[in-house]
Structure formats: structure tokens, C-alpha cells
Amino acid sequence: MPGHFEPLPGGGAAVALDDVEISIIRSLAVQLLELIGPGPGPAEGAESDPLAELFAEGPSEPPADPVLRRLFPDAYSDPEQAPESPAQAEERRAHSAEFRRYTENDLRAGKRENALAVIRSLDALAPVDETGAVLKLSPAQSRHWLGALNDLRLAIGARLEITDEDDTDLLYRLPDEDPRKPMVMAYLWLGGLQETLVTTLLS
């Protein structure tokens, strides 16, 4: 079980994590929450209205931060499509803006929920011994974790400027003195956790 998820009887997944691994995942999840930011919320001095928040419009422009652009990409962007005419490009931007306006708030809420689920499950861990603990997730918690692990890898991948599989292959060959090495190790480790969690949920 150390380092990878295994299925639990009746559904869900379990993984053994040491104190350092718990601290890393929790810290990354907190940073992800801070990056995504709070929900739209009420105006200053106004009372919260859940119904109004449900139908609140989101932004229409892509985020400036490259990590947020990776987490919330344009819906109509296809880097492999044929070159566009100016009119086609403008039409695509308009469709993307409209889609983003009505979906990004929900996407952000879902990503916040996933990150919060990770933090809460780690905070609720009872240490097995001085080396760490065994994290046991229900099927619902496992899905939250899967979403959060994917978002964390996307975020780190954006910081490392990973765009395709060739970039990932290069990461394995980075020298130890490269300042990106700790981030690369976290990226690869989270990928292993994600992969074993997917396998566990599909088994």
C-alpha cells in the first residue's frame, strides 16, 4: 500500500502516507484553494442569497495566470485545428466567452470542493504510528481526491511549462541540482497516486 492506492472492501480506496507526504499534499491543496479563490459571494454589506449565487455570471475572459488558464481553459480552443480567418477567430472567442460566463463559477466551486475534501480527510487522519497513517476514502471521497490530484498536476505542470508527453520525459533526466527538481518530483509522485486511484476505482 505505501505510495499507491488500493481498493477497500465495499468500495473506496486506501493509501499509506507518511508525515512528509501528508504535509506536502495538504500544503498543495491549500495553495490550490488560494489560487482558485473564493466563490462570487454577496456584495459588501449584502446578505448571502444562495439562489442569486447559483445564477451569478462568471468572467468572460480567460484568467491571466497560466495555471488558472490550464485549470479553466477556453472551451472552443483547439491547437490542432486549421488556421482561422479573423472572422472565425472572433466567433470562437465570442463562443468561448459566453461558455465561460455561465460555467466557470460552477467549475471553480467543484474544484474548491475537491481541494477542501482532501484537506478535511487529511486533517481527520488518526496516526497509526510515528511514521504516518493510512488514509481510507469512501467512493465519494475518492472521486473528490481524483479531481483534486488532477488539478494539482495540471497546476504544477503549468508552472513547469509541460505541454506534451515529450516534456514529461525530459523531467526524468533533470539533474539533481536543477531548481525545478522538487516540483518535478511532486508532479511525478502525484501522477503515480492519481494513476493508482483511477485503477482502484475502476477495479
Secondary structure, 3 states (H helix, E strand, C coil): CECCCEECCCCCEEEEEEHHHHHHHHHHHHHHHHHHCCCCCCCCCCCCCHHHHHCCCCCCCCCCCHHHHHHCCCCCCCCCCCCCCHHHHHHHHHHHHHHHHHHHHHHHHHHHHHHHHHHHHHHCCCCCECCEEEEEECHHHHHHHHHHHHHHHHHHHHHCCCCCHHHHHHHCCCCCCCCCHHHHHHHHHHHHHHHHHHHHHHC
